[in-house]
Amino acid sequence: MLLGLFPESVSLIQELKKTYRIALLSNINDIHYTSIEDECMPLFLELHDCFLSYKIGMRKPNYDIFLYALDRINIKPENALFIDDAYQNIIAARSLGIQTVHLASQTQLKEALHSLNISI
C-alpha cells in the first residue's frame, strides 16, 4: 500500500536524473493508480520511464517484468540498480544480476546511494 511520497522524493529524483536514467517499476492496479495519481504526478513527471503492472500485464517478483524493463531501458542487469521495499522483489532482481537496495525509509535510501558512490 502506498503511504504517500517521501518528503524529498521529487527533489531527489530531479538530482539523480541529471546523471542516471530513473524508472518506476510498480505492482499497482488501475484503481490504486487513480487514487494516488494527483499526489504522485509531480514525481511521475520527473521519471524517464514508468512500468506499471496493470498497464503491461506483469508483476514483481516474476522475472518477466524485470526483463521487460531492462529491455525497454536497454540496460544490462549488472548496470541497473533496483530499489524496493519488498524483499521477495529484491531476491528476484538479484537473481537476474541486478544490483539491489532493500528500502525501508528515505534516510536509508540516501545512505545506500552514498555507499554505492552515487552522489545526490
C-alpha positions, -999 to +999 in steps of 0.1 A: +000+000+000+014+034-010+015+056+021+024+087+002+056+102-012+087+106+009+090+143+016+121+149-006+112+124-033+108+148-062+139+168-055+159+135-050+147+123-084+154+156-100+190+154-088+196+118-097+181+121-132+208+146-141+232+116-142+211+085-143+181+071-161+153+068-135+124+044-139+095+032-117+086-005-117+053-008-097+028-035-089+000-010-090-036-016-102-057+009-121-079+017-091-049+024-068-032+044-095-063+066-099-064+072-061-027+083-059-023+099-093-028+135-082-005+133-053+022+114-072+020+131-106+049+156-097+071+125-091+059+106-121+066+135-144+102+135-133+108+098-142+122+087-175+101+056-175+071+042-156+064+005-158+030-001-142+020-037-138-017-031-147-006-015-180+020-041-190+003-072-176+032-084-155+040-082-118+070-083-095+086-106-084+081-125-116+113-123-137+094-113-169+087-078-156+124-072-147+135-085-181+108-063-198+120-032-181+157-039-187+149-044-224+129-012-227+156+008-209+183-010-229+205-017-199+224-048-188+213-062-154+247-056-139+244-019-148+210-015-132+201-007-096+167-018-083+153-003-051+123-018-034+107-023+000+095-059-006+123-084+000+108-110-025+113-084-053+149-078-042+156-115-043+141-118-078+161-088-091+193-101-076+189-135-092+190-117-126+222-100-117+206-066-109+222-046-081+196-040-053+188-019-023+161-031+002+145+001+013+125+010+044+130+048+045+142+077+025+171+082+050+181+046+043+179+053+006+203+083+008+227+062+029+226+033+004+232+056-025+262+072-008+276+037-001+273+029-038+292+062-046+260+077-061+261+114-052+229+133-045 
